[in-house]
Amino acid sequence: MLSKAMKKLKDFGRRLNYRQRVGLLLCCGVFVGLGLLFLYLLRMHTYLADDPAACVNCHIMTPYYATWSHSSHGRDATCNDCHVPHQNMVRKYLFKGMDGMKHVAYFLSKSERQAIMAEDASAKVIMDNCIRCHTQLNQEFVKTGRIDYMMAKTGEGMACWDCHRNVPHGGMNSLSSTPAAESQTPLPQSPVPEWLQKIAGK
């Protein structure tokens, strides 16, 4: 199948004259260049690591970053420790990418809530990570056993945050309820070079 596609591509290339090939190459170069610029402006490279500062690339996350950084979890856990699956790398980055694009869609369509709440898929991951990090606590010391999010949702137990809601992020957070958050977070600088800002008059 791949060899057939390559053969068709070569046949197509042979039918083009020199000027058409150069034009096609330039168009492809511009398309790829704009795509890479778009990814750079979105700071896509920062999301590959576990640095919590990447979360505040989007300003609506500043209250969550500020409250996390002043919590007990701020000393020992990053955002990814709680908010992405840890079974394997594929699952981690697939979930991270899909969840990130969902946040982008909410933001661009202006449909994000004033106070962000975890949806079912995220809540399940968060609770799995609570249990993963605190296994000894809830199986040896407190002996609550293993209650997963779906069991809690159907009334067969309680979710971790039913008792510990304020531990990672304090109370209900939003841009209006945490007005000084933007001064407490490492907001990213503009990715536009200074020389280009001067040309644009900014």
N, CA, C and O of each residue as an XYZ file, in Angstrom:
808
protein
N       0.827     -1.203      0.000
C       0.000      0.000      0.000
C       0.870      1.265      0.000
O       0.613      2.219     -0.735
N       1.916      1.241      0.856
C       2.826      2.379      0.934
C       3.616      2.529     -0.362
O       3.852      3.645     -0.825
N       4.027      1.387     -0.951
C       4.794      1.441     -2.204
C       3.947      2.000     -3.353
O       4.461      2.704     -4.222
N       2.634      1.678     -3.352
C       1.738      2.222     -4.385
C       1.635      3.736     -4.257
O       1.659      4.456     -5.255
N       1.521      4.206     -3.036
C       1.417      5.652     -2.795
C       2.698      6.357     -3.224
O       2.653      7.430     -3.827
N       3.841      5.749     -2.910
C       5.129      6.337     -3.304
C       5.273      6.380     -4.830
O       5.790      7.346     -5.390
N       4.804      5.313     -5.491
C       4.877      5.252     -6.953
C       4.017      6.353     -7.578
O       4.437      7.008     -8.532
N       2.813      6.552     -7.038
C       1.926      7.604     -7.553
C       2.546      8.977     -7.339
O       2.438      9.858     -8.192
N       3.203      9.153     -6.180
C       3.848     10.425     -5.871
C       5.000     10.694     -6.841
O       5.175     11.821     -7.305
N       5.780      9.661     -7.145
C       6.882      9.815     -8.102
C       6.353     10.132     -9.503
O       6.900     10.986    -10.201
N       5.282      9.435     -9.909
C       4.669      9.694    -11.227
C       4.177     11.134    -11.314
O       4.336     11.799    -12.338
N       3.569     11.607    -10.211
C       3.082     12.991    -10.167
C       4.250     13.963    -10.312
O       4.160     14.956    -11.033
N       5.360     13.657     -9.606
C       6.549     14.512     -9.673
C       7.153     14.575    -11.058
O       7.632     15.630    -11.473
N       7.142     13.459    -11.790
C       7.702     13.417    -13.152
C       6.882     14.247    -14.126
O       7.416     14.786    -15.096
N       5.570     14.351    -13.863
C       4.697     15.099    -14.779
C       4.857     16.615    -14.627
O       4.444     17.378    -15.501
N       5.463     17.049    -13.503
C       5.633     18.488    -13.275
C       6.916     18.973    -13.944
O       7.925     18.267    -13.966
N       6.863     20.195    -14.492
C       8.100     20.773    -15.033
C       8.876     21.430    -13.879
O       8.416     21.445    -12.737
N      10.050     21.968    -14.197
C      10.946     22.507    -13.167
C      10.281     23.627    -12.348
O      10.361     23.637    -11.120
N       9.632     24.558    -13.034
C       9.000     25.693    -12.347
C       7.879     25.226    -11.413
O       7.719     25.739    -10.305
N       7.114     24.248    -11.882
C       6.041     23.720    -11.037
C       6.594     23.023     -9.797
O       6.028     23.136     -8.709
N       7.700     22.304     -9.965
C       8.316     21.631     -8.814
C       8.802     22.639     -7.782
O       8.587     22.468     -6.582
N       9.465     23.697     -8.265
C       9.961     24.748     -7.361
C       8.788     25.425     -6.650
O       8.848     25.677     -5.447
N       7.724     25.717     -7.399
C       6.542     26.350     -6.802
C       5.903     25.469     -5.734
O       5.523     25.941     -4.663
N       5.794     24.180     -6.048
C       5.213     23.227     -5.099
C       6.079     23.118     -3.846
O       5.564     23.060     -2.729
N       7.399     23.089     -4.042
C       8.332     23.012     -2.922
C       8.223     24.255     -2.034
O       8.230     24.149     -0.808
N       8.121     25.435     -2.662
C       7.967     26.673     -1.893
C       6.659     26.688     -1.112
O       6.632     27.087      0.052
N       5.582     26.255     -1.748
C       4.280     26.198     -1.061
C       4.344     25.257      0.143
O       3.844     25.579      1.221
N       4.963     24.094     -0.055
C       5.106     23.125      1.048
C       5.949     23.720      2.172
O       5.639     23.552      3.351
N       7.030     24.424      1.788
C       7.902     25.053      2.785
C       7.168     26.103      3.598
O       7.313     26.162      4.819
N       6.374     26.938      2.920
C       5.592     27.968      3.617
C       4.567     27.317      4.549
O       4.390     27.756      5.685
N       3.900     26.282      4.070
C       2.882     25.583      4.864
C       3.504     24.957      6.120
O       2.977     25.097      7.223
N       4.637     24.263      5.931
C       5.319     23.639      7.074
C       5.851     24.711      8.029
O       5.740     24.575      9.247
N       6.430     25.776      7.468
C       6.967     26.867      8.291
C       5.893     27.526      9.133
O       6.108     27.786     10.317
N       4.729     27.804      8.534
C       3.624     28.415      9.291
C       3.111     27.467     10.370
O       2.752     27.897     11.466
N       3.079     26.164     10.048
C       2.650     25.174     11.039
C       3.590     25.143     12.234
O       3.145     25.102     13.381
N       4.913     25.162     11.956
C       5.897     25.163     13.042
C       5.844     26.456     13.852
O       6.004     26.435     15.073
N       5.617     27.590     13.168
C       5.473     28.870     13.874
C       4.256     28.847     14.790
O       4.315     29.327     15.922
N       3.159     28.291     14.301
C       1.932     28.179     15.090
C       2.190     27.339     16.350
O       1.770     27.711     17.445
N       2.883     26.207     16.186
C       3.199     25.344     17.332
C       4.114     26.061     18.319
O       3.981     25.896     19.531
N       5.056     26.868     17.788
C       5.958     27.620     18.662
C       5.198     28.688     19.442
O       5.416     28.862     20.641
N       4.308     29.402     18.759
C       3.530     30.446     19.438
C       2.600     29.858     20.497
O       2.300     30.511     21.497
N       2.148     28.630     20.276
C       1.329     27.942     21.284
C       2.190     27.349     22.406
O       1.659     26.815     23.380
N       3.516     27.442     22.267
C       4.474     26.884     23.229
C       4.300     25.379     23.404
O       4.374     24.862     24.519
N       4.070     24.686     22.298
C       3.829     23.240     22.361
C       4.993     22.484     23.008
O       4.782     21.474     23.680
N       6.220     22.971     22.805
C       7.388     22.282     23.356
C       7.362     22.247     24.884
O       7.909     21.322     25.484
N       6.735     23.242     25.526
C       6.716     23.281     26.996
C       5.826     22.191     27.585
O       5.991     21.815     28.746
N       4.884     21.681     26.792
C       3.961     20.672     27.314
C       4.560     19.263     27.317
O       3.958     18.334     27.856
N       5.735     19.106     26.719
C       6.355     17.789     26.680
C       7.015     17.431     28.012
O       7.226     16.254     28.304
N       7.339     18.438     28.812
C       7.979     18.203     30.109
C       6.920     18.238     31.219
O       5.722     18.304     30.945
N       7.377     18.192     32.461
C       6.457     18.187     33.603
C       6.487     19.491     34.391
O       6.050     19.523     35.541
N       6.991     20.560     33.794
C       7.080     21.840     34.492
C       5.690     22.458     34.651
O       5.028     22.733     33.651
N       5.231     22.685     35.898
C       3.898     23.264     36.114
C       3.721     24.641     35.479
O       2.595     25.050     35.195
N       4.832     25.367     35.251
C       4.733     26.693     34.642
C       4.117     26.623     33.249
O       3.570     27.615     32.768
N       4.200     25.450     32.585
C       3.600     25.303     31.253
C       2.091     25.491     31.313
O       1.484     25.934     30.339
N       1.480     25.160     32.443
C       0.019     25.272     32.558
C      -0.450     26.719     32.446
O      -1.551     26.980     31.963
N       0.393     27.671     32.896
C      -0.033     29.069     32.839
C       0.305     29.724     31.509
O       0.273     30.949     31.398
N       0.631     28.919     30.490
C       0.654     29.474     29.134
C      -0.726     30.026     28.825
O      -0.879     30.970     28.049
N      -1.737     29.413     29.454
C      -3.120     29.884     29.320
C      -3.466     30.637     30.605
O      -3.422     30.052     31.687
N      -3.810     31.924     30.506
C      -3.954     32.761     31.704
C      -5.077     32.314     32.629
O      -5.055     32.645     33.815
N      -6.071     31.562     32.115
C      -7.169     31.154     33.004
C      -6.720     30.104     34.017
O      -7.459     29.788     34.949
N      -5.511     29.562     33.841
C      -4.993     28.581     34.799
C      -4.232     29.237     35.948
O      -3.790     28.538     36.859
N      -4.068     30.561     35.930
C      -3.266     31.213     36.971
C      -3.792     30.990     38.387
O      -2.978     30.795     39.289
N      -5.119     31.009     38.641
C      -5.567     30.748     40.023
C      -5.192     29.346     40.499
O      -4.866     29.146     41.669
N      -5.240     28.388     39.593
C      -4.949     27.001     39.956
C      -3.457     26.816     40.221
O      -3.065     26.065     41.114
N      -2.630     27.506     39.438
C      -1.184     27.447     39.666
C      -0.846     28.106     41.002
O      -0.081     27.557     41.794
N      -1.423     29.289     41.247
C      -1.109     30.035     42.475
C      -1.542     29.265     43.720
O      -0.789     29.188     44.690
N      -2.741     28.696     43.703
C      -3.219     27.975     44.884
C      -2.477     26.655     45.069
O      -2.216     26.239     46.198
N      -2.134     25.991     43.954
C      -1.333     24.759     44.056
C       0.035     25.063     44.660
O       0.508     24.326     45.525
N       0.679     26.151     44.207
C       2.046     26.450     44.644
C       2.121     26.772     46.132
O       3.187     26.658     46.736
N       0.994     27.174     46.732
C       0.956     27.475     48.171
C       0.366     26.333     48.987
O       0.138     26.482     50.187
N       0.119     25.196     48.347
C      -0.483     24.056     49.048
C       0.584     23.033     49.424
O       1.743     23.154     49.028
N       0.181     22.031     50.188
C       1.115     20.958     50.543
C       1.558     20.196     49.298
O       2.683     19.699     49.248
N       0.688     20.097     48.291
C       1.054     19.404     47.054
C       2.103     20.180     46.259
O       2.831     19.594     45.459
N       2.182     21.477     46.471
C       3.147     22.303     45.749
C       4.590     21.914     46.038
O       5.482     22.169     45.228
N       4.819     21.293     47.201
C       6.178     20.864     47.563
C       6.568     19.553     46.908
O       7.742     19.339     46.606
N       5.605     18.673     46.682
C       5.925     17.301     46.292
C       5.324     16.814     44.982
O       5.731     15.762     44.489
N       4.379     17.530     44.403
C       3.685     17.024     43.209
C       3.565     18.114     42.154
O       3.299     19.275     42.464
N       3.765     17.719     40.909
C       3.543     18.646     39.791
C       2.108     18.452     39.279
O       1.412     17.532     39.708
N       1.683     19.302     38.381
C       0.342     19.178     37.789
C       0.169     17.805     37.145
O      -0.873     17.167     37.293
N       1.204     17.354     36.428
C       1.123     16.072     35.732
C       1.053     14.888     36.685
O       0.513     13.842     36.323
N       1.586     15.030     37.894
C       1.491     13.934     38.862
C       0.038     13.601     39.167
O      -0.299     12.444     39.418
N      -0.820     14.613     39.146
C      -2.229     14.410     39.481
C      -3.144     14.322     38.259
O      -4.131     13.587     38.283
N      -2.833     15.055     37.203
C      -3.811     15.269     36.132
C      -3.625     14.451     34.863
O      -4.415     14.596     33.930
N      -2.607     13.596     34.793
C      -2.467     12.719     33.628
C      -2.254     11.276     34.086
O      -1.732     11.049     35.178
N      -2.650     10.300     33.269
C      -2.442      8.895     33.647
C      -0.952      8.543     33.680
O      -0.143      9.171     32.996
N      -0.600      7.537     34.477
C       0.805      7.147     34.610
C       1.044      5.681     34.269
O       2.095      5.135     34.605
N       0.082      5.031     33.603
C       0.266      3.615     33.244
C       1.405      3.439     32.243
O       2.227      2.532     32.380
N       1.450      4.324     31.222
C       2.536      4.270     30.234
C       2.620      5.615     29.510
O       1.721      6.449     29.616
N       3.724      5.807     28.769
C       3.972      7.096     28.106
C       2.935      7.408     27.030
O       2.533      8.560     26.871
N       2.502      6.386     26.291
C       1.525      6.607     25.215
C       0.232      7.146     25.804
O      -0.319      8.138     25.328
N      -0.246      6.474     26.854
C      -1.495      6.905     27.478
C      -1.368      8.299     28.079
O      -2.292      9.109     28.001
N      -0.213      8.566     28.678
C       0.032      9.869     29.299
C      -0.086     10.990     28.274
O      -0.840     11.943     28.473
N       0.670     10.873     27.162
C       0.695     11.965     26.197
C      -0.570     12.029     25.342
O      -0.951     13.105     24.882
N      -1.217     10.894     25.129
C      -2.493     10.898     24.405
C      -3.549     11.639     25.226
O      -4.271     12.486     24.701
N      -3.632     11.315     26.516
C      -4.596     11.990     27.396
C      -4.264     13.473     27.520
O      -5.148     14.328     27.471
N      -2.972     13.762     27.682
C      -2.533     15.157     27.847
C      -2.892     15.988     26.621
O      -3.378     17.113     26.741
N      -2.644     15.418     25.428
C      -2.961     16.121     24.187
C      -4.451     16.337     24.002
O      -4.888     17.432     23.648
N      -5.238     15.280     24.244
C      -6.688     15.398     24.070
C      -7.290     16.376     25.090
O      -8.154     17.185     24.751
N      -6.826     16.292     26.332
C      -7.334     17.187     27.370
C      -6.943     18.632     27.070
O      -7.737     19.553     27.264
N      -5.710     18.822     26.595
C      -5.253     20.164     26.244
C      -6.055     20.764     25.100
O      -6.424     21.937     25.144
N      -6.326     19.955     24.067
C      -7.114     20.459     22.934
C      -8.549     20.768     23.346
O      -9.172     21.684     22.807
N      -9.071     20.003     24.301
C     -10.414     20.277     24.815
C     -10.437     21.639     25.518
O     -11.381     22.412     25.358
N      -9.378     21.924     26.306
C      -9.291     23.230     26.975
C      -9.171     24.357     25.953
O      -9.771     25.419     26.122
N      -8.394     24.126     24.894
C      -8.252     25.136     23.839
C      -9.606     25.400     23.184
O      -9.969     26.551     22.941
N     -10.356     24.326     22.898
C     -11.674     24.478     22.260
C     -12.628     25.260     23.161
O     -13.356     26.133     22.688
N     -12.626     24.949     24.457
C     -13.480     25.690     25.398
C     -13.099     27.168     25.426
O     -13.961     28.047     25.434
N     -11.784     27.422     25.440
C     -11.308     28.801     25.524
C     -11.666     29.590     24.259
O     -12.154     30.717     24.343
N     -11.418     28.987     23.082
C     -11.689     29.689     21.823
C     -13.173     29.905     21.581
O     -13.572     30.894     20.965
N     -13.995     28.973     22.071
C     -15.446     29.125     21.901
C     -16.081     29.895     23.056
O     -17.302     30.037     23.125
N     -15.231     30.394     23.969
C     -15.683     31.161     25.145
C     -16.713     30.393     25.968
O     -17.651     30.981     26.507
N     -16.531     29.078     26.061
C     -17.487     28.270     26.821
C     -16.888     27.690     28.097
O     -17.496     26.839     28.746
N     -15.659     28.169     28.463
C     -15.092     27.664     29.705
C     -15.855     28.250     30.892
O     -16.360     29.371     30.837
N     -15.925     27.468     31.954
C     -16.634     27.917     33.149
C     -15.778     28.915     33.910
O     -14.552     28.912     33.794
N     -16.422     29.758     34.680
C     -15.692     30.723     35.512
C     -14.808     29.982     36.518
O     -13.675     30.389     36.773
N     -15.334     28.891     37.087
C     -14.537     28.034     37.968
C     -14.467     26.664     37.302
O     -15.483     25.979     37.185
N     -13.277     26.262     36.867
C     -13.115     25.015     36.126
C     -13.361     23.824     37.044
O     -12.843     23.767     38.160
N     -14.149     22.884     36.565
C     -14.416     21.648     37.305
C     -13.957     20.474     36.447
O     -14.094     20.497     35.223
N     -13.413     19.448     37.098
C     -12.942     18.269     36.364
C     -14.130     17.497     35.803
O     -15.095     17.223     36.516
N     -14.051     17.147     34.511
C     -15.076     16.300     33.910
C     -14.773     14.845     34.263
O     -13.724     14.554     34.837
N     -15.680     13.935     33.924
C     -15.552     12.540     34.370
C     -14.207     11.902     34.015
O     -13.597     11.249     34.862
N     -13.737     12.079     32.777
C     -12.472     11.444     32.365
C     -11.317     11.960     33.213
O     -10.454     11.190     33.636
N     -11.305     13.283     33.462
C     -10.247     13.871     34.285
C     -10.383     13.456     35.741
O      -9.388     13.169     36.407
N     -11.610     13.425     36.231
C     -11.844     13.049     37.634
C     -11.363     11.629     37.898
O     -10.795     11.346     38.953
N     -11.591     10.739     36.941
C     -11.141      9.349     37.092
C      -9.618      9.290     37.191
O      -9.077      8.580     38.039
N      -8.928     10.035     36.328
C      -7.463     10.069     36.343
C      -6.963     10.656     37.664
O      -6.026     10.131     38.265
N      -7.584     11.735     38.107
C      -7.155     12.384     39.353
C      -7.297     11.428     40.533
O      -6.387     11.306     41.353
N      -8.445     10.750     40.616
C      -8.637      9.845     41.741
C      -7.695      8.643     41.674
O      -7.191      8.194     42.703
N      -7.457      8.123     40.479
C      -6.479      7.036     40.332
C      -5.106      7.472     40.839
O      -4.381      6.689     41.452
N      -4.759      8.740     40.574
C      -3.462      9.246     41.022
C      -3.425      9.513     42.522
O      -2.376      9.370     43.150
N      -4.562      9.901     43.103
C      -4.635     10.033     44.571
C      -4.289      8.683     45.205
O      -3.478      8.597     46.128
N      -4.922      7.645     44.686
C      -4.726      6.294     45.222
C      -3.297      5.815     44.959
O      -2.682      5.187     45.820
N      -2.768      6.116     43.759
C      -1.400      5.697     43.406
C      -0.382      6.304     44.358
O       0.535      5.613     44.804
N      -0.529      7.591     44.678
C       0.444      8.253     45.548
C       0.241      7.910     47.027
O       1.199      7.860     47.798
N      -1.002      7.678     47.406
C      -1.316      7.477     48.832
C      -1.742      6.039     49.126
O      -2.578      5.809     50.000
N      -1.180      5.082     48.411
C      -1.551      3.672     48.593
C      -1.332      3.205     50.024
O      -2.213      2.583     50.617
N      -0.166      3.499     50.579
C       0.125      3.038     51.947
C      -0.842      3.673     52.942
O      -1.310      3.013     53.870
N      -1.137      4.953     52.745
C      -2.061      5.645     53.648
C      -3.439      5.011     53.638
O      -3.998      4.729     54.698
N      -4.005      4.779     52.432
C      -5.392      4.303     52.403
C      -5.537      2.789     52.440
O      -6.657      2.280     52.498
N      -4.420      2.056     52.408
C      -4.550      0.600     52.512
C      -3.971      0.030     53.807
O      -4.405     -1.025     54.272
N      -2.981      0.732     54.397
C      -2.380      0.216     55.626
C      -2.774      1.021     56.859
O      -3.078      0.449     57.905
N      -2.769      2.366     56.738
C      -3.024      3.200     57.906
C      -4.513      3.447     58.133
O      -5.044      3.150     59.204
N      -5.175      3.986     57.127
C      -6.604      4.309     57.254
C      -7.470      3.105     56.866
O      -8.579      2.933     57.372
N      -6.947      2.290     55.973
C      -7.621      1.078     55.500
C      -8.986      1.358     54.875
O      -9.976      0.686     55.166
N      -9.006      2.374     54.004
C     -10.251      2.676     53.284
C     -10.435      1.722     52.111
O     -11.535      1.613     51.571
N      -9.366      1.027     51.710
C      -9.462      0.117     50.574
C      -9.432      0.864     49.264
O      -9.193      2.072     49.233
N      -9.672      0.156     48.189
C      -9.606      0.761     46.856
C     -11.003      1.114     46.385
O     -11.786      0.234     46.029
N     -11.313      2.394     46.382
C     -12.573      2.901     45.832
C     -12.199      3.715     44.609
O     -11.468      4.698     44.733
N     -12.676      3.340     43.437
C     -12.346      4.152     42.268
C     -13.458      5.176     42.006
O     -14.509      5.159     42.647
N     -13.193      6.059     41.053
C     -14.111      7.172     40.802
C     -15.492      6.696     40.369
O     -16.499      7.257     40.802
N     -15.555      5.671     39.522
C     -16.856      5.203     39.042
C     -17.678      4.600     40.195
O     -18.902      4.736     40.215
N     -17.017      3.941     41.146
C     -17.730      3.428     42.325
C     -18.280      4.585     43.152
O     -19.415      4.536     43.625
N     -17.468      5.625     43.322
C     -17.913      6.801     44.077
C     -19.088      7.473     43.375
O     -20.019      7.956     44.021
N     -19.033      7.499     42.047
C     -20.104      8.153     41.267
C     -21.433      7.414     41.390
O     -22.497      8.028     41.314
N     -21.369      6.082     41.582
C     -22.608      5.294     41.708
C     -23.009      5.078     43.172
O     -23.909      4.293     43.467
N     -22.333      5.783     44.079
C     -22.730      5.716     45.488
C     -22.155      4.552     46.271
O     -22.614      4.267     47.377
N     -21.154      3.869     45.715
C     -20.555      2.727     46.418
C     -19.388      3.142     47.302
O     -18.716      2.286     47.876
N     -19.142      4.413     47.417
C     -18.060      4.933     48.247
C     -17.957      6.422     48.019
O     -18.835      7.023     47.402
N     -16.904      7.013     48.507
C     -16.713      8.456     48.361
C     -15.460      8.734     47.555
O     -14.478      7.996     47.638
N     -15.498      9.798     46.779
C     -14.304     10.241     46.064
C     -13.372     10.906     47.064
O     -13.820     11.423     48.087
N     -12.090     10.894     46.775
C     -11.101     11.472     47.696
C     -11.453     12.915     48.063
O     -11.320     13.320     49.217
N     -11.906     13.691     47.060
C     -12.169     15.116     47.288
C     -13.483     15.381     48.011
O     -13.778     16.530     48.337
N     -14.278     14.350     48.268
C     -15.465     14.570     49.093
C     -15.041     15.018     50.494
O     -15.756     15.776     51.151
N     -13.878     14.548     50.948
C     -13.353     14.966     52.251
C     -12.189     15.953     52.121
O     -11.984     16.799     52.992
N     -11.431     15.839     51.030
C     -10.179     16.605     50.913
C     -10.226     17.619     49.769
O      -9.219     17.850     49.099
N     -11.381     18.214     49.550
C     -11.573     19.110     48.405
C     -10.594     20.278     48.380
O     -10.148     20.677     47.304
N     -10.257     20.823     49.515
C      -9.433     22.035     49.544
C      -7.928     21.774     49.598
O      -7.138     22.716     49.650
N      -7.524     20.485     49.587
C      -6.094     20.177     49.752
C      -5.236     20.699     48.594
O      -4.279     21.428     48.856
N      -5.524     20.368     47.331
C      -4.573     20.777     46.287
C      -4.713     22.225     45.821
O      -3.720     22.845     45.441
N      -5.928     22.772     45.844
C      -6.128     24.099     45.250
C      -6.913     25.068     46.122
O      -7.380     26.091     45.621
N      -7.071     24.785     47.385
C      -7.862     25.678     48.225
C      -9.332     25.570     47.872
O      -9.782     24.528     47.396
N     -10.084     26.636     48.099
C     -11.522     26.624     47.815
C     -11.796     26.747     46.330
O     -10.930     26.462     45.504
N     -13.003     27.171     45.996
C     -13.398     27.336     44.593
C     -12.545     28.421     43.960
O     -12.507     29.550     44.450
N     -11.866     28.087     42.880
C     -10.947     29.032     42.233
C     -11.509     29.541     40.915
O     -12.124     28.799     40.149
N     -11.286     30.796     40.678
C     -11.613     31.382     39.379
C     -10.774     32.648     39.252
O     -10.136     33.063     40.219
N     -10.765     33.265     38.078
C      -9.994     34.494     37.905
C     -10.510     35.596     38.810
O      -9.733     36.434     39.269
N     -11.834     35.607     39.078
C     -12.389     36.658     39.919
C     -12.248     36.371     41.411
O     -12.152     37.305     42.207
N     -12.233     35.088     41.806
C     -12.116     34.767     43.229
C     -10.665     34.715     43.693
O     -10.401     34.674     44.894
N      -9.721     34.715     42.753
C      -8.296     34.733     43.093
C      -7.653     35.864     42.282
O      -6.835     35.610     41.397
N      -8.031     37.132     42.592
C      -7.642     38.240     41.716
C      -6.143     38.522     41.646
O      -5.683     39.074     40.646
N      -5.359     38.162     42.675
C      -3.924     38.458     42.660
C      -3.096     37.317     42.084
O      -1.867     37.360     42.125
N      -3.760     36.301     41.549
C      -3.038     35.102     41.095
C      -2.024     35.407     40.006
O      -0.959     34.790     39.972
N      -2.323     36.336     39.123
C      -1.425     36.592     37.990
C      -0.094     37.176     38.438
O       0.897     37.078     37.714
N      -0.057     37.791     39.634
C       1.219     38.310     40.138
C       2.034     37.222     40.821
O       3.204     37.436     41.138
N       1.427     36.042     41.057
C       2.093     34.949     41.761
C       2.587     33.855     40.832
O       3.188     32.881     41.285
N       2.341     34.003     39.549
C       2.651     32.921     38.615
C       3.674     33.360     37.580
O       3.746     34.542     37.242
N       4.465     32.422     37.075
C       5.488     32.760     36.068
C       4.884     32.885     34.674
O       5.104     32.022     33.824
N       4.126     33.949     34.435
C       3.490     34.115     33.125
C       4.555     34.195     32.038
O       5.567     34.874     32.211
N       4.338     33.514     30.926
C       5.358     33.485     29.865
C       5.487     34.830     29.171
O       4.519     35.579     29.041
N       6.712     35.120     28.725
C       6.934     36.333     27.950
C       6.401     36.116     26.541
O       6.165     34.983     26.120
N       6.216     37.204     25.827
C       5.733     37.108     24.460
C       6.751     36.351     23.603
O       7.949     36.619     23.696
N       6.293     35.407     22.767
C       7.220     34.687     21.900
C       7.652     35.504     20.682
O       8.519     35.071     19.923
N       7.049     36.694     20.490
C       7.386     37.533     19.340
C       8.708     38.250     19.625
O       8.818     38.928     20.647
N       9.715     38.121     18.751
C      11.019     38.767     18.991
C      10.873     40.282     19.117
O       9.956     40.876     18.550
N      11.800     40.905     19.876
C      11.737     42.357     20.120
C      11.781     43.157     18.831
O      11.061     44.145     18.689
N      12.639     42.732     17.868
C      12.755     43.487     16.616
C      11.437     43.515     15.855
O      11.112     44.501     15.194
N      10.673     42.413     15.955
C       9.382     42.361     15.270
C       8.342     43.192     16.011
O       7.464     43.791     15.389
N       8.440     43.230     17.341
C       7.532     44.067     18.130
C       7.761     45.550     17.806
O       6.816     46.336     17.746
N       9.048     45.920     17.598
C       9.366     47.333     17.261
C       8.788     47.702     15.907
O       8.241     48.790     15.729
N       8.914     46.778     14.944
C       8.354     47.028     13.606
C       6.840     47.199     13.681
O       6.263     48.062     13.019
N       6.201     46.346     14.515
C       4.744     46.410     14.665
C       4.306     47.579     15.520
O       3.110     47.856     15.620
N       5.269     48.287     16.153
C       4.947     49.477     16.947
C       4.425     49.134     18.326
O       3.654     49.909     18.892
N       4.819     47.989     18.894
C       4.359     47.602     20.241
C       5.516     47.661     21.207
O       5.345     47.375     22.392
